[in-house]
Amino acid sequence: MNIIIVGAGEIGMHIALNLAAENHSIVVIESSEVVAGILNSRIDARVMVADGTSIGVLIEAGVADCDLFLTLTSDNNINIVSASIAKSLGARKTICRVHPGIQRESLFLDYGEHFGIDYLFSPERLAAVELAKHVRNPKSAMVEEIAQGYVEIQQVVMAADSKLWGVPLKDIAFPPRIRVGAINRGSETIIPKADEMMEAGDLVTLFGEPSKLHDFLPHFQHRSGRENQLNIVIFGGGEYGFSLAQTLESWNCRIRIFEESASRCQELSDQLTNVTILNADATSIAEMREEQIGQADFFIAVTNVDEDNVMTCLQAHSLGTKYCLPLIHRADYADAMTSYGERMGILAAVSPREATRKDLARYITSDRFHLLQKLEGVELIETTVSKSSPVVGKQIREVVWPEDCVLVALLNGSRGLVPAADDEIREEDSLYALVKPKAKREFLKLVAP
């Protein structure tokens, strides 16, 4: 693919190096001569020291023949203007990094539609979704957040004392937009129909809106009594901490945020209604003891300093915290910490750079689909509805879908949901589906011919 990247900061450099390693044709535009020089010494690609909002620069970079245009600076205005101009000059797909506040404002104005940009994202929001995934399901067989976190897929084992097994799916009062996508029984994988019944010991793949799915899971595991409220401590009240708290705020959680800046504490208090804000330093073992960090279920460190995040997690574990999650900006360090951190009490480490790369990977492929997860007997794939697809303009119920295929999510712009019968499919929508290998070709022929 021909790819242009504007901005070679932490995120931009990580994406550029990964794409160059995959033999894509890359042009990077960076305004800082020093940063551009560093990247130029590490990458086999064209690096331009220039203004990414300049029409002349974009034309010189080859924007008219660009398959994918990424604006990844830390400046909202530069990114939005650059992506909007690139789209007007002929870039096939434009992706724009924005501050999470811009994403929150999308409820009032669709920035992508307004500026002609195909996809807007924030690394802070993506990292928060990854962290929340571990909080919600620390022991799950599998959990995957898709459609920008609007839909969650999770696998659970049907308990022998659950009241749901032996009941036809059509007779189970599922919450709205909660579905069973697949059932693994021994060596058999079943894409269930309405009359299918689950049995004890089945590995059941469920999908739905995260909070509703979380509330419904006890019916499969038949937990007795009221589920205990999670005690969560977040170290760092910056955008990562704020986005994470906002993601978890509606759950059955007691959330506390440690933040050193008194002015930032006031801002957080004004914006988060169900979160306790503490003007304190979590690097102090005395303050951690005073706030009884050892009794927390989760300690999540999300400051901008990786060393502080790791060390405070180790301190929290030594005090008795059950699960610890540090934010680590360097993707290779985060991978190492996830692989070997369990012995130190660290459940997983999340990198904003890697969360961004993973999210954008679906756009960086010449295939008609992107493989998200390969499960036992089925694949979770994502594809974009093409202009020539016969499903464009139709409601879900009007389409004759292939056997052994189930839609699990629909993403239209920045809005994701579990498809319902009367939802309309539009050109350029992203469809997520669980498919058996033999059904994949027929599904793709229908959606992305």
C-alpha positions as CSV (number, residue, x, y, z in Angstrom):
1,M,0.0,0.0,0.0
2,N,1.0,3.6,-0.6
3,I,0.9,5.2,2.9
4,I,1.6,8.8,4.0
5,I,2.1,9.6,7.7
6,V,2.1,13.1,9.1
7,G,3.9,13.2,12.5
8,A,6.7,11.1,13.7
9,G,6.3,11.4,17.5
10,E,5.8,8.3,19.7
11,I,2.8,7.0,17.9
12,G,3.8,8.0,14.4
13,M,7.3,6.6,14.7
14,H,6.0,3.3,16.1
15,I,3.4,3.0,13.2
16,A,5.9,4.0,10.6
17,L,8.6,1.5,11.7
18,N,6.0,-1.4,11.8
19,L,4.6,-0.5,8.3
20,A,8.1,-0.2,6.7
21,A,8.9,-3.7,8.1
22,E,5.8,-5.0,6.3
23,N,7.2,-3.6,3.0
24,H,4.6,-0.9,2.4
25,S,5.6,2.2,0.5
26,I,5.9,4.9,3.2
27,V,6.3,8.6,3.1
28,V,6.6,10.4,6.5
29,I,6.1,14.1,6.9
30,E,7.6,15.6,10.1
31,S,8.0,19.3,10.9
32,S,10.9,18.8,13.4
33,E,14.3,18.4,11.6
34,V,15.7,16.6,14.7
35,V,12.8,14.1,14.9
36,A,12.9,13.5,11.2
37,G,16.6,12.9,11.3
38,I,16.2,10.2,14.0
39,L,13.5,8.4,12.0
40,N,15.5,8.7,8.8
41,S,18.3,6.8,10.4
42,R,16.0,4.0,11.4
43,I,13.7,3.5,8.5
44,D,13.9,2.6,4.8
45,A,11.3,5.2,3.6
46,R,11.1,8.7,2.4
47,V,11.1,11.3,5.3
48,M,10.2,14.9,4.5
49,V,10.9,17.8,6.8
50,A,7.8,19.9,6.1
51,D,4.4,21.1,7.2
52,G,1.8,18.4,6.9
53,T,-1.0,20.9,6.3
54,S,0.6,22.4,3.2
55,I,-1.2,21.5,0.0
56,G,2.1,21.7,-2.0
57,V,3.8,19.4,0.5
58,L,1.0,16.8,0.3
59,I,1.0,16.9,-3.5
60,E,4.8,16.4,-3.5
61,A,4.4,13.5,-1.1
62,G,2.0,11.8,-3.6
63,V,-1.3,12.2,-1.9
64,A,-3.3,11.7,-5.1
65,D,-2.0,8.1,-5.2
66,C,-2.2,7.5,-1.5
67,D,-4.1,4.4,-0.3
68,L,-4.0,5.4,3.4
69,F,-3.3,8.8,4.9
70,L,-2.5,8.9,8.6
71,T,-2.2,12.2,10.6
72,L,-0.6,11.3,14.0
73,T,0.7,14.4,15.5
74,S,-0.3,15.5,19.0
75,D,-2.1,18.6,17.7
76,N,-5.8,18.3,16.9
77,N,-5.9,21.2,14.5
78,I,-2.9,20.0,12.4
79,N,-4.4,16.5,12.2
80,I,-7.9,17.5,11.2
81,V,-6.8,20.1,8.7
82,S,-4.2,17.8,7.1
83,A,-6.6,14.8,6.9
84,S,-9.4,16.9,5.4
85,I,-7.1,18.4,2.8
86,A,-5.7,15.0,1.9
87,K,-9.2,13.6,1.4
88,S,-10.0,16.5,-1.0
89,L,-6.8,15.9,-2.9
90,G,-7.6,12.3,-3.6
91,A,-6.4,10.1,-0.6
92,R,-8.5,7.0,-0.6
93,K,-8.7,6.6,3.2
94,T,-7.9,9.2,5.8
95,I,-7.3,8.5,9.5
96,C,-6.9,11.2,12.1
97,R,-5.6,11.1,15.6
98,V,-7.5,13.4,18.0
99,H,-7.7,14.3,21.6
100,P,-10.2,12.2,23.5
101,G,-12.2,15.3,24.2
102,I,-12.9,15.5,20.5
103,Q,-14.3,11.9,20.5
104,R,-16.5,12.8,23.5
105,E,-17.9,15.7,21.5
106,S,-18.8,13.4,18.6
107,L,-22.2,12.9,20.3
108,F,-23.0,16.5,19.3
109,L,-21.1,16.6,16.0
110,D,-19.7,13.9,13.7
111,Y,-16.3,15.4,13.0
112,G,-15.4,12.7,10.5
113,E,-18.5,13.5,8.4
114,H,-18.1,17.2,8.9
115,F,-14.5,17.3,7.7
116,G,-14.6,14.4,5.3
117,I,-12.3,12.2,7.4
118,D,-12.9,8.4,7.3
119,Y,-11.8,7.6,10.9
120,L,-10.9,9.5,14.0
121,F,-9.3,7.9,17.1
122,S,-7.5,8.7,20.3
123,P,-4.6,6.6,21.7
124,E,-5.9,7.4,25.2
125,R,-9.3,6.0,24.5
126,L,-7.9,2.9,22.8
127,A,-5.6,2.3,25.8
128,A,-8.5,2.7,28.2
129,V,-10.5,0.1,26.3
130,E,-7.6,-2.3,26.5
131,L,-7.2,-1.8,30.3
132,A,-10.9,-2.0,30.9
133,K,-11.0,-5.3,29.1
134,H,-8.6,-6.8,31.7
135,V,-10.6,-5.2,34.6
136,R,-13.9,-6.7,33.5
137,N,-12.6,-10.1,32.7
138,P,-9.3,-11.0,34.4
139,K,-9.9,-14.7,34.2
140,S,-12.0,-15.0,31.1
141,A,-11.1,-17.7,28.5
142,M,-11.2,-15.0,25.9
143,V,-12.3,-11.4,25.7
144,E,-12.1,-9.0,22.8
145,E,-13.3,-5.4,22.4
146,I,-14.4,-4.5,18.9
147,A,-16.1,-1.7,17.1
148,Q,-14.2,0.9,19.1
149,G,-15.2,-0.7,22.4
150,Y,-18.9,-0.6,21.8
151,V,-19.1,-4.4,21.5
152,E,-17.5,-7.1,23.6
153,I,-17.0,-10.7,22.7
154,Q,-16.4,-13.1,25.6
155,Q,-16.1,-16.9,26.0
156,V,-17.5,-18.6,29.2
157,V,-18.0,-22.2,30.2
158,M,-21.6,-23.2,30.9
159,A,-21.8,-24.2,34.6
160,A,-23.6,-27.5,35.5
161,D,-25.9,-25.6,37.8
162,S,-26.8,-22.8,35.4
163,K,-30.5,-22.5,34.7
164,L,-29.9,-21.7,31.1
165,W,-28.6,-25.0,29.8
166,G,-31.2,-27.3,28.2
167,V,-33.4,-24.2,27.3
168,P,-33.8,-23.3,23.6
169,L,-32.1,-20.0,22.8
170,K,-35.4,-18.5,21.6
171,D,-36.9,-19.0,25.0
172,I,-34.1,-17.3,26.9
173,A,-34.8,-13.6,27.9
174,F,-31.5,-12.2,26.6
175,P,-31.0,-8.4,27.2
176,P,-31.3,-6.3,24.1
177,R,-28.4,-6.8,21.6
178,I,-26.9,-9.7,23.6
179,R,-26.3,-12.8,21.5
180,V,-24.8,-16.3,21.5
181,G,-22.3,-16.4,18.6
182,A,-20.9,-19.9,18.8
183,I,-21.0,-23.0,21.0
184,N,-18.0,-25.4,21.3
185,R,-19.0,-28.9,22.5
186,G,-16.1,-31.3,22.5
187,S,-14.6,-31.2,19.0
188,E,-17.8,-29.7,17.5
189,T,-18.3,-26.0,16.8
190,I,-21.9,-24.9,16.4
191,I,-23.2,-21.6,15.0
192,P,-26.5,-21.8,16.8
193,K,-30.0,-21.2,15.5
194,A,-33.1,-20.2,17.6
195,D,-33.9,-23.8,18.6
196,E,-30.3,-24.7,19.7
197,M,-29.8,-25.6,23.4
198,M,-26.7,-25.1,25.5
199,E,-25.3,-27.9,27.7
200,A,-23.2,-28.0,30.8
201,G,-19.5,-27.8,29.9
202,D,-20.1,-26.0,26.6
203,L,-17.7,-23.2,25.8
204,V,-20.1,-20.4,24.8
205,T,-19.0,-17.4,22.8
206,L,-21.2,-14.4,23.7
207,F,-21.2,-10.9,22.3
208,G,-23.0,-7.6,23.2
209,E,-22.8,-4.2,24.7
210,P,-20.1,-4.5,27.4
211,S,-22.0,-3.5,30.5
212,K,-25.1,-5.5,29.6
213,L,-23.0,-8.5,28.8
214,H,-21.2,-8.2,32.1
215,D,-24.5,-8.1,34.0
216,F,-25.8,-11.2,32.1
217,L,-22.7,-13.4,32.6
218,P,-23.7,-14.7,36.1
219,H,-26.6,-16.5,34.4
220,F,-24.1,-18.8,32.7
221,Q,-21.9,-19.3,35.7
222,H,-24.8,-19.2,38.2
223,R,-23.0,-17.2,40.8
224,S,-24.8,-17.0,44.1
225,G,-25.6,-13.7,45.8
226,R,-24.9,-10.2,44.6
227,E,-21.6,-9.8,42.8
228,N,-19.1,-7.8,45.0
229,Q,-18.3,-4.3,44.0
230,L,-14.9,-4.0,42.5
231,N,-12.4,-1.8,44.3
232,I,-10.3,0.0,41.7
233,V,-7.4,2.5,42.2
234,I,-6.1,4.5,39.3
235,F,-2.8,6.2,39.6
236,G,-2.7,9.3,37.3
237,G,-5.5,11.7,36.5
238,G,-4.4,12.7,33.0
239,E,-6.2,11.8,29.9
240,Y,-5.5,8.1,30.2
241,G,-6.8,8.0,33.8
242,F,-9.8,10.1,32.9
243,S,-10.7,8.0,29.9
244,L,-10.4,4.8,31.9
245,A,-12.5,6.1,34.8
246,Q,-15.1,7.2,32.3
247,T,-15.1,3.8,30.7
248,L,-15.6,2.0,34.0
249,E,-17.8,4.6,35.8
250,S,-21.1,2.9,34.9
251,W,-20.0,-0.5,36.2
252,N,-20.3,-1.9,39.7
253,C,-17.1,-0.3,40.8
254,R,-15.6,1.9,43.6
255,I,-13.1,4.0,41.7
256,R,-10.4,6.2,43.3
257,I,-7.9,8.3,41.3
258,F,-4.6,9.4,42.7
259,E,-3.5,12.7,41.2
260,E,-0.7,15.0,42.4
261,S,-2.0,18.2,40.7
262,A,-4.6,20.0,42.9
263,S,-5.9,21.9,39.8
264,R,-6.3,18.7,37.9
265,C,-8.1,17.1,40.8
266,Q,-10.7,19.9,40.7
267,E,-11.2,19.3,37.0
268,L,-11.7,15.6,37.5
269,S,-14.1,16.2,40.3
270,D,-16.2,18.4,38.1
271,Q,-16.4,15.8,35.3
272,L,-16.6,12.5,37.1
273,T,-19.6,12.1,39.4
274,N,-19.1,8.5,40.7
275,V,-15.3,8.7,41.3
276,T,-13.3,9.7,44.3
277,I,-10.5,12.0,43.5
278,L,-7.5,12.0,45.9
279,N,-4.8,14.8,45.8
280,A,-2.0,12.3,46.6
281,D,1.1,10.7,45.3
282,A,0.9,7.0,44.8
283,T,4.7,6.7,44.5
284,S,4.7,7.2,48.3
285,I,4.4,3.9,50.1
286,A,3.1,5.7,53.2
287,E,0.2,7.2,51.3
288,M,-0.5,3.9,49.6
289,R,-0.8,2.3,53.0
290,E,-2.9,5.1,54.4
291,E,-5.4,4.7,51.5
292,Q,-5.4,0.9,52.0
293,I,-4.2,0.1,48.5
294,G,-3.6,-3.5,49.6
295,Q,-7.4,-4.0,49.8
296,A,-8.0,-3.0,46.2
297,D,-9.0,-5.5,43.5
298,F,-7.1,-3.5,40.8
299,F,-4.3,-1.0,40.9
300,I,-3.9,0.6,37.5
301,A,-1.0,3.0,36.9
302,V,-1.4,5.3,33.9
303,T,0.9,8.2,34.3
304,N,3.2,9.4,31.5
305,V,6.3,7.9,33.3
306,D,6.7,4.2,32.6
307,E,9.1,3.6,35.5
308,D,6.6,5.1,38.0
309,N,3.8,2.9,36.6
310,V,5.8,-0.3,37.0
311,M,7.2,0.5,40.4
312,T,3.9,1.6,41.9
313,C,2.3,-1.6,40.6
314,L,5.0,-3.7,42.3
315,Q,4.5,-1.7,45.5
316,A,0.7,-2.2,45.3
317,H,1.2,-6.0,44.8
318,S,3.5,-6.2,47.8
319,L,0.7,-4.5,49.9
320,G,-1.8,-7.1,48.8
321,T,-3.6,-5.7,45.7
322,K,-5.0,-8.6,43.7
323,Y,-4.4,-7.4,40.1
324,C,-2.0,-4.7,38.8
325,L,-2.0,-3.1,35.4
326,P,0.7,-0.6,34.3
327,L,0.6,1.6,31.2
328,I,3.9,1.2,29.4
329,H,4.4,3.4,26.3
330,R,7.2,1.3,24.7
331,A,5.4,-1.6,23.1
332,D,8.3,-4.1,23.4
333,Y,8.6,-3.4,27.1
334,A,4.9,-3.8,27.5
335,D,5.0,-7.2,25.8
336,A,7.9,-8.4,28.0
337,M,6.0,-7.2,31.1
338,T,2.8,-9.0,30.1
339,S,4.8,-12.2,29.4
340,Y,6.9,-12.3,32.6
341,G,5.1,-9.9,34.9
342,E,2.7,-12.4,36.5
343,R,5.4,-13.6,38.9
344,M,5.6,-10.0,40.0
345,G,1.9,-9.6,40.4
346,I,1.3,-7.8,37.1
347,L,-1.7,-9.1,35.2
348,A,-0.9,-7.4,31.9
349,A,0.8,-4.2,30.6
350,V,-0.8,-2.0,28.0
351,S,1.0,0.2,25.4
352,P,-0.9,3.1,23.8
353,R,1.4,2.7,20.7
354,E,0.5,-1.0,20.4
355,A,-3.2,-0.4,21.1
356,T,-3.1,2.1,18.2
357,R,-1.2,-0.2,15.8
358,K,-3.7,-3.0,16.6
359,D,-6.7,-0.7,16.0
360,L,-5.3,0.6,12.7
361,A,-4.3,-2.8,11.4
362,R,-7.7,-3.3,9.9
363,Y,-7.1,-0.5,7.4
364,I,-3.6,-1.7,6.5
365,T,-4.3,-4.8,4.4
366,S,-4.8,-5.5,0.8
367,D,-7.1,-8.4,1.7
368,R,-10.9,-8.0,1.7
369,F,-11.0,-8.7,5.5
370,H,-9.0,-8.4,8.7
371,L,-8.6,-11.4,11.0
372,L,-9.2,-10.3,14.6
373,Q,-9.2,-13.6,16.4
374,K,-8.9,-17.3,15.4
375,L,-11.1,-19.3,17.8
376,E,-11.8,-23.0,18.0
377,G,-13.7,-23.8,14.8
378,V,-14.5,-20.2,13.9
379,E,-12.8,-16.9,13.0
380,L,-13.7,-13.4,14.1
381,I,-13.2,-11.2,11.0
382,E,-13.9,-7.6,10.0
383,T,-14.6,-6.3,6.5
384,T,-15.8,-3.1,4.9
385,V,-19.0,-3.0,3.0
386,S,-18.1,-2.2,-0.6
387,K,-20.0,0.1,-2.9
388,S,-21.0,-2.8,-5.2
389,S,-22.3,-5.0,-2.4
390,P,-26.0,-6.0,-2.7
391,V,-26.4,-5.5,1.1
392,V,-26.0,-1.7,0.8
393,G,-29.2,0.1,1.8
394,K,-30.8,-3.1,3.2
395,Q,-31.9,-3.9,6.7
396,I,-30.2,-6.8,8.4
397,R,-33.4,-8.9,8.2
398,E,-33.6,-8.4,4.4
399,V,-30.3,-10.0,3.7
400,V,-30.0,-13.8,3.2
401,W,-26.8,-14.4,5.2
402,P,-24.7,-17.5,4.6
403,E,-25.0,-20.6,6.9
404,D,-22.4,-20.8,9.7
405,C,-22.0,-17.0,9.9
406,V,-23.3,-14.6,12.5
407,L,-22.9,-10.8,12.6
408,V,-21.6,-9.6,15.9
409,A,-21.0,-5.8,15.3
410,L,-21.6,-3.0,12.9
411,L,-19.5,0.2,12.9
412,N,-20.7,3.2,11.1
413,G,-18.2,6.0,11.4
414,S,-17.5,6.3,15.1
415,R,-20.7,4.6,16.2
416,G,-20.6,0.8,16.9
417,L,-23.4,-1.5,17.9
418,V,-24.6,-5.1,17.9
419,P,-26.8,-5.4,14.8
420,A,-30.5,-5.7,15.2
421,A,-33.0,-6.8,12.5
422,D,-34.0,-3.3,11.5
423,D,-30.5,-1.8,11.3
424,E,-29.6,-0.5,7.9
425,I,-26.3,-1.4,6.3
426,R,-24.5,1.4,4.5
427,E,-21.5,1.7,2.2
428,E,-18.2,1.8,4.0
429,D,-19.7,0.4,7.2
430,S,-17.4,-2.1,9.0
431,L,-19.0,-5.5,9.7
432,Y,-17.7,-7.9,12.2
433,A,-18.7,-11.6,12.0
434,L,-18.0,-15.0,13.5
435,V,-17.7,-17.4,10.6
436,K,-16.7,-21.0,10.0
437,P,-13.8,-21.2,7.5
438,K,-16.1,-22.7,4.8
439,A,-18.6,-19.8,5.1
440,K,-16.0,-17.0,5.0
441,R,-15.7,-16.9,1.2
442,E,-19.5,-16.7,0.7
443,F,-19.8,-14.0,3.4
444,L,-17.0,-11.8,1.8
445,K,-18.5,-12.4,-1.7
446,L,-21.8,-10.9,-0.3
447,V,-20.4,-8.0,1.7
448,A,-17.1,-7.0,-0.1
449,P,-17.3,-8.4,-3.7
